[in-house]
Amino acid sequence: MDRIEAIEARLAWLEKSLAELDEVVRTTADEMRRLRGEIDAMRDDSVAGTDFEKPPHY
């Protein structure tokens, strides 16, 4: 294999690896967005539930 073919083979491998990594990053970012939404909703629920009355024994 001459040098040009070796470079082309390496470039093809790098392009494939980059595409795979890009998919992982996109999936991870989507999951983080979803989880942040869940955390925000849980935080809103917990803040909304803090206006309770103290029991009479306090």
Short mmCIF file of the C-alpha atoms (twelve columns), coordinates in Angstrom:
data_MODEL
# 
_entry.id   MODEL 
# 
loop_
_atom_site.group_PDB 
_atom_site.id 
_atom_site.type_symbol 
_atom_site.label_atom_id 
_atom_site.label_alt_id 
_atom_site.label_comp_id 
_atom_site.label_asym_id 
_atom_site.label_seq_id 
_atom_site.Cartn_x 
_atom_site.Cartn_y 
_atom_site.Cartn_z 
_atom_site.pdbx_PDB_model_num 
ATOM 1  C CA . MET A 1  0.000   0.000  0.000  1 
ATOM 2  C CA . ASP A 2  1.518   3.293  -0.966 1 
ATOM 3  C CA . ARG A 3  1.428   6.422  1.170  1 
ATOM 4  C CA . ILE A 4  -1.616  7.936  -0.540 1 
ATOM 5  C CA . GLU A 5  -3.685  4.794  0.008  1 
ATOM 6  C CA . ALA A 6  -2.582  4.649  3.651  1 
ATOM 7  C CA . ILE A 7  -3.613  8.279  4.162  1 
ATOM 8  C CA . GLU A 8  -6.942  7.658  2.434  1 
ATOM 9  C CA . ALA A 9  -7.597  4.611  4.608  1 
ATOM 10 C CA . ARG A 10 -6.762  6.552  7.773  1 
ATOM 11 C CA . LEU A 11 -8.977  9.445  6.658  1 
ATOM 12 C CA . ALA A 12 -11.886 7.083  6.017  1 
ATOM 13 C CA . TRP A 13 -11.454 5.567  9.488  1 
ATOM 14 C CA . LEU A 14 -11.307 9.026  11.080 1 
ATOM 15 C CA . GLU A 15 -14.441 10.161 9.244  1 
ATOM 16 C CA . LYS A 16 -16.314 7.038  10.393 1 
ATOM 17 C CA . SER A 17 -15.115 7.516  13.976 1 
ATOM 18 C CA . LEU A 18 -16.118 11.179 13.918 1 
ATOM 19 C CA . ALA A 19 -19.624 10.295 12.711 1 
ATOM 20 C CA . GLU A 20 -20.002 7.711  15.481 1 
ATOM 21 C CA . LEU A 21 -18.766 10.132 18.143 1 
ATOM 22 C CA . ASP A 22 -21.068 12.845 16.823 1 
ATOM 23 C CA . GLU A 23 -24.047 10.513 17.268 1 
ATOM 24 C CA . VAL A 24 -22.991 9.736  20.841 1 
ATOM 25 C CA . VAL A 25 -22.630 13.431 21.661 1 
ATOM 26 C CA . ARG A 26 -26.019 14.260 20.145 1 
ATOM 27 C CA . THR A 27 -27.721 11.418 22.019 1 
ATOM 28 C CA . THR A 28 -26.060 12.471 25.270 1 
ATOM 29 C CA . ALA A 29 -27.074 16.109 24.777 1 
ATOM 30 C CA . ASP A 30 -30.691 15.093 24.104 1 
ATOM 31 C CA . GLU A 31 -30.726 12.939 27.227 1 
ATOM 32 C CA . MET A 32 -29.258 15.773 29.306 1 
ATOM 33 C CA . ARG A 33 -31.924 18.164 27.996 1 
ATOM 34 C CA . ARG A 34 -34.636 15.674 28.928 1 
ATOM 35 C CA . LEU A 35 -33.194 15.112 32.392 1 
ATOM 36 C CA . ARG A 36 -32.857 18.853 33.016 1 
ATOM 37 C CA . GLY A 37 -36.534 19.208 32.149 1 
ATOM 38 C CA . GLU A 38 -37.410 16.485 34.646 1 
ATOM 39 C CA . ILE A 39 -35.273 18.128 37.328 1 
ATOM 40 C CA . ASP A 40 -36.912 21.504 36.681 1 
ATOM 41 C CA . ALA A 41 -40.368 19.923 36.913 1 
ATOM 42 C CA . MET A 42 -39.439 18.178 40.175 1 
ATOM 43 C CA . ARG A 43 -38.016 21.433 41.540 1 
ATOM 44 C CA . ASP A 44 -41.207 23.278 40.594 1 
ATOM 45 C CA . ASP A 45 -43.301 20.587 42.279 1 
ATOM 46 C CA . SER A 46 -41.236 20.747 45.452 1 
ATOM 47 C CA . VAL A 47 -41.387 24.558 45.590 1 
ATOM 48 C CA . ALA A 48 -45.143 24.489 45.003 1 
ATOM 49 C CA . GLY A 49 -45.544 22.029 47.869 1 
ATOM 50 C CA . THR A 50 -43.710 24.166 50.454 1 
ATOM 51 C CA . ASP A 51 -46.640 26.393 51.350 1 
ATOM 52 C CA . PHE A 52 -48.096 23.894 53.805 1 
ATOM 53 C CA . GLU A 53 -49.363 24.735 57.256 1 
ATOM 54 C CA . LYS A 54 -47.438 23.580 60.278 1 
ATOM 55 C CA . PRO A 55 -49.224 20.969 62.342 1 
ATOM 56 C CA . PRO A 56 -50.833 22.291 65.518 1 
ATOM 57 C CA . HIS A 57 -48.211 20.684 67.784 1 
ATOM 58 C CA . TYR A 58 -45.470 23.046 66.500 1 
# 
